[in-house]
């Protein structure tokens, strides 16, 4: 990401569903910026997020918020973007659709 300092971008290359939620949770945990900043999660290759996956994203956001850090989802496809809006997640953290 250009022009924004203290951003760490993590690309997720698999669906965020219960079968691999533990693995993705570990990836997210390992990617939390050590200093202040924002964890940017690129969902460009993600087609599906189930209820467990949503829980993983929310838990990550909550952990970052407690530490005064930011959380942002980018390259979210239209179906997931709509799901996140219905769940009102966009009221808590930034979500950007695919360009």
C-alpha positions in Angstrom: 0.0 0.0 0.0 1.5 3.3 -1.0 1.4 6.5 0.9 0.4 5.0 4.2 3.0 4.2 6.8 3.0 1.4 9.4 0.8 -0.9 7.4 1.5 -4.6 7.2 -0.3 -6.4 4.4 -1.3 -10.0 4.7 -2.7 -11.8 1.7 -5.0 -14.7 2.5 -5.0 -17.3 -0.3 -7.7 -19.6 1.0 -11.3 -19.4 2.1 -11.8 -18.4 5.7 -13.9 -21.3 6.9 -14.0 -23.6 9.9 -11.8 -26.3 8.3 -8.8 -23.8 8.2 -9.8 -21.2 10.7 -7.1 -22.2 13.2 -4.3 -21.9 10.5 -5.6 -18.5 9.4 -6.0 -17.3 13.0 -2.3 -18.1 13.5 -1.3 -16.2 10.3 -3.2 -13.2 11.5 -1.8 -13.4 15.0 1.8 -13.6 13.6 1.1 -10.6 11.3 0.0 -8.1 14.0 2.3 -5.1 13.7 4.7 -4.9 16.7 4.4 -1.1 16.9 1.4 1.1 16.2 0.0 0.6 12.7 -2.6 -1.2 10.7 -3.0 -4.8 9.7 -4.3 -4.8 6.1 -5.8 -8.2 5.2 -6.0 -8.8 1.4 -9.0 -11.0 0.6 -8.5 -10.9 -3.2 -8.3 -14.7 -3.4 -11.1 -15.4 -0.8 -14.5 -16.5 -2.1 -16.0 -17.7 1.1 -16.1 -16.8 4.8 -18.3 -18.8 7.2 -19.5 -17.9 10.7 -16.3 -19.3 12.2 -14.2 -17.2 9.7 -16.2 -14.1 10.6 -15.4 -14.8 14.3 -11.7 -15.0 13.4 -11.8 -11.6 11.7 -13.7 -10.0 14.6 -11.4 -11.5 17.2 -8.4 -10.2 15.3 -10.0 -6.7 15.1 -10.7 -6.8 18.8 -7.2 -7.7 19.7 -5.8 -5.0 17.5 -8.2 -2.4 18.8 -7.1 -3.2 22.4 -3.6 -2.4 21.4 -4.5 0.8 19.6 -3.9 -0.7 16.2 -5.9 -0.6 13.0 -7.6 -3.4 11.0 -8.7 -3.2 7.4 -10.0 -5.6 4.8 -9.1 -5.0 1.1 -10.0 -6.6 -2.3 -13.2 -8.0 -0.9 -15.4 -9.5 -3.6 -19.0 -8.2 -3.9 -20.7 -11.2 -2.2 -18.4 -11.0 0.8 -18.7 -7.2 0.9 -22.5 -7.4 1.0 -22.3 -10.1 3.8 -20.0 -7.8 5.9 -22.3 -4.9 5.4 -25.4 -6.9 6.4 -23.4 -7.9 9.5 -22.5 -4.2 10.0 -18.8 -5.0 10.2 -18.2 -2.0 8.1 -19.2 0.1 11.1 -16.3 -1.3 13.1 -13.4 -1.5 10.6 -12.6 -0.4 7.1 -13.7 -2.7 4.2 -12.7 -2.0 0.6 -14.2 -3.9 -2.4 -12.2 -5.0 -5.4 -11.2 -2.2 -7.7 
